């Protein structure tokens, strides 16, 4: 479980940048090449590459290459895991951390 906290904290940290959150929103519509993503921003291609690297490193985004082009898409499995993690983190459940803390006191 501790590993889940680390993985998901890294994703949340990546999403704490508004540009990266915007990129995720764009990719929620489907696969896009970098040139299509860049159209929505007022920054350079190297800046986009930095943001994409961060999103790739945390596992939220994946890509495929087609010739000279890279096409980015959401990693649906990781998105689902993040959603489940956040739902479980903020709702009552049988294995709640609070119950474990009370037992140890």
N, CA, C and O atoms as a DFTB+ gen file, in Angstrom:
420 C
 N C O
     1  1       0.817      -1.204       0.000
     2  2       0.000       0.000       0.000
     3  2       0.854       1.259       0.000
     4  3       0.495       2.255      -0.628
     5  1       1.981       1.219       0.701
     6  2       2.875       2.381       0.745
     7  2       3.324       2.762      -0.666
     8  3       3.451       3.944      -0.985
     9  1       3.566       1.743      -1.515
    10  2       3.961       1.986      -2.892
    11  2       2.852       2.721      -3.650
    12  3       3.133       3.593      -4.472
    13  1       1.585       2.367      -3.371
    14  2       0.461       3.066      -4.004
    15  2       0.479       4.547      -3.676
    16  3       0.198       5.379      -4.539
    17  1       0.805       4.884      -2.442
    18  2       0.881       6.291      -2.064
    19  2       1.943       7.011      -2.883
    20  3       1.703       8.111      -3.381
    21  1       3.096       6.408      -3.025
    22  2       4.208       7.022      -3.763
    23  2       3.852       7.209      -5.235
    24  3       4.025       8.298      -5.783
    25  1       3.358       6.158      -5.873
    26  2       2.996       6.228      -7.288
    27  2       1.945       7.303      -7.520
    28  3       2.086       8.133      -8.418
    29  1       0.904       7.288      -6.721
    30  2      -0.181       8.247      -6.900
    31  2       0.219       9.660      -6.513
    32  3      -0.262      10.618      -7.119
    33  1       1.081       9.816      -5.529
    34  2       1.580      11.146      -5.179
    35  2       2.393      11.729      -6.336
    36  3       2.325      12.928      -6.603
    37  1       3.159      10.881      -7.018
    38  2       3.930      11.351      -8.178
    39  2       2.997      11.816      -9.298
    40  3       3.269      12.816      -9.962
    41  1       1.909      11.096      -9.503
    42  2       0.931      11.497     -10.523
    43  2       0.272      12.812     -10.133
    44  3       0.138      13.715     -10.960
    45  1      -0.136      12.919      -8.883
    46  2      -0.792      14.142      -8.419
    47  2       0.161      15.326      -8.524
    48  3      -0.249      16.427      -8.890
    49  1       1.421      15.101      -8.205
    50  2       2.427      16.156      -8.341
    51  2       2.542      16.588      -9.804
    52  3       2.617      17.783     -10.093
    53  1       2.555      15.627     -10.724
    54  2       2.623      15.959     -12.150
    55  2       1.405      16.770     -12.578
    56  3       1.523      17.694     -13.383
    57  1       0.246      16.432     -12.046
    58  2      -0.989      17.131     -12.407
    59  2      -1.148      18.479     -11.712
    60  3      -2.058      19.242     -12.038
    61  1      -0.269      18.778     -10.758
    62  2      -0.383      20.057     -10.043
    63  2      -0.004      21.240     -10.924
    64  3      -0.255      22.387     -10.554
    65  1       0.586      20.985     -12.064
    66  2       0.890      22.035     -13.026
    67  2      -0.323      22.196     -13.952
    68  3      -0.779      21.219     -14.546
    69  1      -0.841      23.409     -14.076
    70  2      -2.055      23.627     -14.867
    71  2      -1.870      23.272     -16.340
    72  3      -2.816      22.813     -16.980
    73  1      -0.677      23.475     -16.890
    74  2      -0.442      23.104     -18.287
    75  2      -0.540      21.596     -18.479
    76  3      -1.100      21.126     -19.469
    77  1       0.007      20.840     -17.528
    78  2      -0.070      19.381     -17.639
    79  2      -1.505      18.894     -17.440
    80  3      -1.933      17.953     -18.108
    81  1      -2.236      19.510     -16.549
    82  2      -3.650      19.157     -16.384
    83  2      -4.408      19.431     -17.684
    84  3      -5.271      18.648     -18.082
    85  1      -4.086      20.530     -18.335
    86  2      -4.705      20.880     -19.622
    87  2      -4.343      19.835     -20.686
    88  3      -5.197      19.444     -21.482
    89  1      -3.096      19.387     -20.704
    90  2      -2.671      18.348     -21.647
    91  2      -3.485      17.071     -21.423
    92  3      -3.925      16.441     -22.384
    93  1      -3.683      16.692     -20.171
    94  2      -4.478      15.500     -19.862
    95  2      -5.903      15.681     -20.377
    96  3      -6.490      14.747     -20.923
    97  1      -6.455      16.867     -20.207
    98  2      -7.799      17.154     -20.701
    99  2      -7.846      16.996     -22.224
   100  3      -8.795      16.417     -22.755
   101  1      -6.846      17.497     -22.919
   102  2      -6.768      17.354     -24.379
   103  2      -6.711      15.875     -24.757
   104  3      -7.420      15.432     -25.660
   105  1      -5.868      15.119     -24.066
   106  2      -5.704      13.697     -24.391
   107  2      -6.926      12.860     -24.022
   108  3      -7.081      11.738     -24.504
   109  1      -7.793      13.404     -23.170
   110  2      -9.015      12.663     -22.828
   111  2      -9.934      12.537     -24.043
   112  3     -10.839      11.702     -24.062
   113  1      -9.697      13.364     -25.044
   114  2     -10.474      13.298     -26.294
   115  2      -9.908      12.264     -27.262
   116  3     -10.539      11.942     -28.268
   117  1      -8.714      11.741     -26.960
   118  2      -8.104      10.730     -27.822
   119  2      -6.651      11.050     -28.116
   120  3      -6.117      12.067     -27.675
   121  1      -6.032      10.169     -28.863
   122  2      -4.613      10.268     -29.203
   123  2      -4.332      11.540     -30.010
   124  3      -5.095      11.913     -30.901
   125  1      -3.219      12.189     -29.674
   126  2      -2.814      13.425     -30.360
   127  2      -1.313      13.423     -30.590
   128  3      -0.552      12.883     -29.787
   129  1      -0.893      14.032     -31.693
   130  2       0.537      14.244     -31.898
   131  2       0.923      15.532     -31.170
   132  3       0.070      16.362     -30.854
   133  1       2.206      15.681     -30.914
   134  2       2.692      16.855     -30.175
   135  2       2.278      18.157     -30.856
   136  3       1.939      19.131     -30.184
   137  1       2.305      18.175     -32.190
   138  2       1.954      19.411     -32.904
   139  2       0.509      19.819     -32.634
   140  3       0.209      21.010     -32.553
   141  1      -0.390      18.843     -32.495
   142  2      -1.788      19.163     -32.184
   143  2      -1.949      19.648     -30.747
   144  3      -2.748      20.545     -30.478
   145  1      -1.203      19.067     -29.841
   146  2      -1.261      19.500     -28.436
   147  2      -0.728      20.920     -28.315
   148  3      -1.299      21.751     -27.609
   149  1       0.359      21.184     -29.001
   150  2       1.032      22.488     -28.907
   151  2       0.142      23.643     -29.353
   152  3       0.327      24.771     -28.896
   153  1      -0.810      23.388     -30.227
   154  2      -1.713      24.439     -30.740
   155  2      -2.495      25.126     -29.617
   156  3      -2.888      26.284     -29.757
   157  1      -2.718      24.429     -28.520
   158  2      -3.517      24.983     -27.415
   159  2      -2.698      25.811     -26.423
   160  3      -3.242      26.331     -25.448
   161  1      -1.397      25.931     -26.670
   162  2      -0.525      26.591     -25.699
   163  2       0.295      27.701     -26.335
   164  3       0.486      27.750     -27.550
   165  1       0.765      28.579     -25.483
   166  2       1.614      29.682     -25.922
   167  2       3.028      29.445     -25.387
   168  3       3.610      30.321     -24.747
   169  1       3.573      28.259     -25.653
   170  2       4.962      27.969     -25.305
   171  2       5.596      27.130     -26.409
   172  3       4.922      26.698     -27.344
   173  1       6.881      26.912     -26.286
   174  2       7.658      26.269     -27.341
   175  2       7.575      24.746     -27.278
   176  3       7.107      24.174     -26.293
   177  1       8.034      24.110     -28.339
   178  2       8.058      22.656     -28.406
   179  2       8.943      22.053     -27.313
   180  3       8.562      21.036     -26.733
   181  1      10.123      22.642     -27.005
   182  2      10.918      22.091     -25.898
   183  2      10.184      22.127     -24.550
   184  3      10.346      21.225     -23.728
   185  1       9.385      23.163     -24.330
   186  2       8.603      23.241     -23.091
   187  2       7.547      22.142     -23.076
   188  3       7.321      21.504     -22.048
   189  1       6.898      21.921     -24.230
   190  2       5.929      20.826     -24.310
   191  2       6.624      19.495     -24.041
   192  3       6.081      18.649     -23.331
   193  1       7.813      19.301     -24.597
   194  2       8.560      18.059     -24.374
   195  2       8.831      17.830     -22.895
   196  3       8.749      16.700     -22.412
   197  1       9.154      18.901     -22.174
   198  2       9.379      18.799     -20.725
   199  2       8.109      18.321     -20.019
   200  3       8.157      17.421     -19.180
   201  1       6.977      18.929     -20.366
   202  2       5.711      18.529     -19.741
   203  2       5.357      17.084     -20.095
   204  3       4.896      16.329     -19.239
   205  1       5.573      16.702     -21.352
   206  2       5.246      15.337     -21.765
   207  2       6.138      14.327     -21.050
   208  3       5.674      13.249     -20.676
   209  1       7.402      14.660     -20.859
   210  2       8.316      13.758     -20.147
   211  2       7.823      13.526     -18.725
   212  3       7.843      12.396     -18.236
   213  1       7.387      14.577     -18.069
   214  2       6.864      14.450     -16.706
   215  2       5.642      13.531     -16.680
   216  3       5.520      12.677     -15.802
   217  1       4.748      13.711     -17.640
   218  2       3.539      12.886     -17.696
   219  2       3.851      11.434     -18.074
   220  3       3.191      10.508     -17.604
   221  1       4.850      11.249     -18.915
   222  2       5.285       9.895     -19.275
   223  2       5.960       9.211     -18.088
   224  3       5.707       8.038     -17.814
   225  1       6.820       9.952     -17.387
   226  2       7.564       9.384     -16.258
   227  2       6.650       8.893     -15.138
   228  3       6.952       7.892     -14.488
   229  1       5.543       9.584     -14.909
   230  2       4.629       9.150     -13.838
   231  2       3.667       8.074     -14.332
   232  3       2.924       7.495     -13.539
   233  1       3.676       7.804     -15.634
   234  2       2.877       6.718     -16.171
   235  2       1.474       7.091     -16.608
   236  3       0.718       6.226     -17.049
   237  1       1.112       8.351     -16.496
   238  2      -0.244       8.768     -16.834
   239  2      -0.463       8.847     -18.350
   240  3      -1.589       8.716     -18.830
   241  1       0.628       9.062     -19.093
   242  2       0.564       9.189     -20.552
   243  2       1.500       8.153     -21.162
   244  3       2.532       7.806     -20.588
   245  1       1.118       7.674     -22.329
   246  2       1.982       6.774     -23.097
   247  2       2.057       7.318     -24.524
   248  3       1.324       8.239     -24.883
   249  1       2.942       6.743     -25.327
   250  2       3.048       7.198     -26.706
   251  2       3.362       6.031     -27.628
   252  3       3.798       4.964     -27.197
   253  1       3.125       6.271     -28.905
   254  2       3.551       5.350     -29.940
   255  2       4.241       6.184     -31.007
   256  3       3.908       7.351     -31.214
   257  1       5.193       5.580     -31.673
   258  2       5.899       6.280     -32.740
   259  2       5.400       5.792     -34.087
   260  3       5.138       4.606     -34.287
   261  1       5.278       6.734     -34.995
   262  2       4.888       6.425     -36.372
   263  2       5.783       7.279     -37.270
   264  3       5.497       8.449     -37.521
   265  1       6.855       6.680     -37.741
   266  2       7.839       7.445     -38.511
   267  2       8.534       8.443     -37.603
   268  3       9.103       8.079     -36.574
   269  1       8.479       9.701     -37.998
   270  2       9.108      10.767     -37.211
   271  2       8.185      11.328     -36.140
   272  3       8.604      12.172     -35.347
   273  1       6.954      10.882     -36.103
   274  2       5.958      11.458     -35.208
   275  2       5.747      10.599     -33.977
   276  3       5.844       9.372     -34.025
   277  1       5.456      11.271     -32.876
   278  2       5.031      10.615     -31.642
   279  2       3.574      10.975     -31.408
   280  3       3.180      12.138     -31.491
   281  1       2.787       9.957     -31.115
   282  2       1.387      10.161     -30.807
   283  2       1.158       9.794     -29.350
   284  3       1.461       8.682     -28.920
   285  1       0.615      10.750     -28.596
   286  2       0.417      10.596     -27.162
   287  2      -1.030      10.231     -26.862
   288  3      -1.954      10.656     -27.556
   289  1      -1.204       9.438     -25.820
   290  2      -2.544       9.088     -25.348
   291  2      -2.486       8.835     -23.847
   292  3      -1.417       8.646     -23.266
   293  1      -3.660       8.839     -23.243
   294  2      -3.738       8.537     -21.814
   295  2      -3.499       7.057     -21.590
   296  3      -3.916       6.220     -22.391
   297  1      -2.829       6.745     -20.504
   298  2      -2.685       5.363     -20.063
   299  2      -3.942       5.073     -19.245
   300  3      -4.013       5.391     -18.058
   301  1      -4.921       4.469     -19.896
   302  2      -6.239       4.247     -19.273
   303  2      -6.150       3.441     -17.978
   304  3      -6.890       3.698     -17.029
   305  1      -5.240       2.463     -17.945
   306  2      -5.092       1.647     -16.737
   307  2      -4.643       2.523     -15.562
   308  3      -5.178       2.415     -14.459
   309  1      -3.654       3.392     -15.809
   310  2      -3.155       4.256     -14.740
   311  2      -4.210       5.279     -14.325
   312  3      -4.337       5.593     -13.141
   313  1      -4.960       5.795     -15.285
   314  2      -6.042       6.740     -14.965
   315  2      -7.081       6.076     -14.069
   316  3      -7.562       6.675     -13.107
   317  1      -7.418       4.841     -14.394
   318  2      -8.392       4.096     -13.601
   319  2      -7.865       3.837     -12.193
   320  3      -8.598       3.978     -11.214
   321  1      -6.591       3.458     -12.097
   322  2      -5.994       3.210     -10.783
   323  2      -5.965       4.481      -9.941
   324  3      -6.216       4.435      -8.736
   325  1      -5.657       5.622     -10.575
   326  2      -5.640       6.895      -9.847
   327  2      -7.036       7.245      -9.345
   328  3      -7.205       7.670      -8.202
   329  1      -8.026       7.064     -10.198
   330  2      -9.410       7.356      -9.813
   331  2      -9.841       6.486      -8.635
   332  3     -10.459       6.974      -7.688
   333  1      -9.518       5.215      -8.698
   334  2      -9.850       4.292      -7.608
   335  2      -9.120       4.688      -6.333
   336  3      -9.712       4.692      -5.254
   337  1      -7.837       5.023      -6.450
   338  2      -7.045       5.442      -5.297
   339  2      -7.678       6.662      -4.628
   340  3      -7.833       6.686      -3.407
   341  1      -8.043       7.669      -5.414
   342  2      -8.634       8.889      -4.853
   343  2      -9.993       8.610      -4.220
   344  3     -10.318       9.152      -3.163
   345  1     -10.779       7.765      -4.869
   346  2     -12.087       7.410      -4.314
   347  2     -11.917       6.703      -2.977
   348  3     -12.610       7.018      -2.010
   349  1     -10.994       5.746      -2.923
   350  2     -10.760       5.006      -1.683
   351  2     -10.145       5.894      -0.600
   352  3     -10.440       5.741       0.585
   353  1      -9.312       6.797      -1.011
   354  2      -8.643       7.686      -0.070
   355  2      -9.633       8.599       0.641
   356  3      -9.429       8.970       1.797
   357  1     -10.710       8.960      -0.061
   358  2     -11.636       9.957       0.469
   359  2     -12.983       9.383       0.899
   360  3     -13.930      10.135       1.128
   361  1     -13.077       8.056       1.011
   362  2     -14.353       7.466       1.419
   363  2     -14.134       6.467       2.549
   364  3     -13.039       5.940       2.743
   365  1     -15.207       6.228       3.282
   366  2     -15.151       5.250       4.363
   367  2     -15.048       3.856       3.761
   368  3     -15.666       3.560       2.739
   369  1     -14.262       3.008       4.405
   370  2     -14.098       1.638       3.918
   371  2     -13.699       0.736       5.079
   372  3     -13.303       1.214       6.143
   373  1     -13.805      -0.554       4.868
   374  2     -13.489      -1.516       5.921
   375  2     -12.027      -1.466       6.343
   376  3     -11.734      -1.542       7.537
   377  1     -11.113      -1.342       5.408
   378  2      -9.688      -1.360       5.720
   379  2      -9.124       0.023       5.976
   380  3      -7.949       0.272       5.706
   381  1      -9.933       0.913       6.486
   382  2      -9.535       2.307       6.688
   383  2      -8.300       2.429       7.585
   384  3      -8.172       1.716       8.580
   385  1      -7.417       3.319       7.230
   386  2      -6.213       3.586       8.020
   387  2      -6.580       4.022       9.435
   388  3      -5.867       3.705      10.387
   389  1      -7.681       4.742       9.575
   390  2      -8.108       5.238      10.890
   391  2      -8.345       4.086      11.870
   392  3      -7.999       4.192      13.047
   393  1      -8.922       3.008      11.396
   394  2      -9.176       1.844      12.257
   395  2      -7.867       1.206      12.703
   396  3      -7.753       0.757      13.843
   397  1      -6.894       1.165      11.825
   398  2      -5.589       0.605      12.167
   399  2      -4.888       1.469      13.205
   400  3      -4.229       0.947      14.105
   401  1      -5.024       2.776      13.087
   402  2      -4.397       3.696      14.044
   403  2      -5.026       3.523      15.428
   404  3      -4.308       3.494      16.427
   405  1      -6.348       3.408      15.502
   406  2      -7.048       3.238      16.779
   407  2      -6.644       1.940      17.465
   408  3      -6.509       1.909      18.688
   409  1      -6.444       0.846      16.686
   410  2      -6.031      -0.426      17.258
   411  2      -4.643      -0.356      17.887
   412  3      -4.373      -1.033      18.879
   413  1      -3.770       0.456      17.316
   414  2      -2.393       0.559      17.786
   415  2      -2.262       1.421      19.035
   416  3      -1.207       1.414      19.671
   417  1      -3.301       2.163      19.404
   418  2      -3.217       3.043      20.571
   419  2      -3.491       2.308      21.844
   420  3      -3.460       2.904      22.920
